[in-house]
Amino acid sequence: MALDELKAAVPDFAKDLKLNLGSVIGNSDLPQQQLWGTVLACAIASRSQKVLKELEPEAQANLKPEAYQAAKSAAAIMAMNNVFYRTRHLLSDPEYGTMRAGLRMNVIGNPGVDKVDFELWSLAVSAINGCGQCLDSHEQVLRKSGVDRETIQEAVKIAAVIQAVGVTLDAEAVLAE
C-alpha cells in the first residue's frame, strides 16, 4: 500500500505527521470519492513529487475516471484562482475587486462530478495555497449545500497533513544530497 510506504518515508522527528497521515486518510469518515479526490487534489497542490507519486496510484484505484479527472481539475483551476483572488484581496486598492476576472473557469460550473465533492476538493487546495477569499467562498457553498463543519474540517486536515508531509520529505531529500 502506497500510504504505508509514504508513512515509512516520514522521518522520526516528524512522527506526529506519520501518525496524522494514517489517521486523516486511513481512518477518515469521508465517503471514498470525497476522501480520495481530496487526497489527490492536495497531493498535486503540495508540489511534492514523492507525495504525489505515492498517493496518486491509490487515489486512481479508489476513484472513478471522472472523479479522478475532476480532482486533478480542482487542483489545476485552484492553482490559478488562488493566486488571482488572493492577490486581488491583498492589494490595498479595492478597485481590483470590482474588475472582471476575465479568466476561464468553466470546470467549476461543470466539473463532471457532484458539485459538493468538487467544492470540497477546491476548498482543500485553497487551504494549501492560502487563499482566504477562496476558502470563504467554497466553505459558504458547501455549508449552503448542507455539508457540516466536521466534513469541511476533515478536508482541511487532509490538506494540512499532506502539505506538511510534502514539505518534510522534500526538505529531507535536499538535505540528503
Order of alpha helices (4+ residues) and beta strands (2+ residues): alpha-alpha-alpha-alpha-alpha-alpha-alpha-alpha-alpha
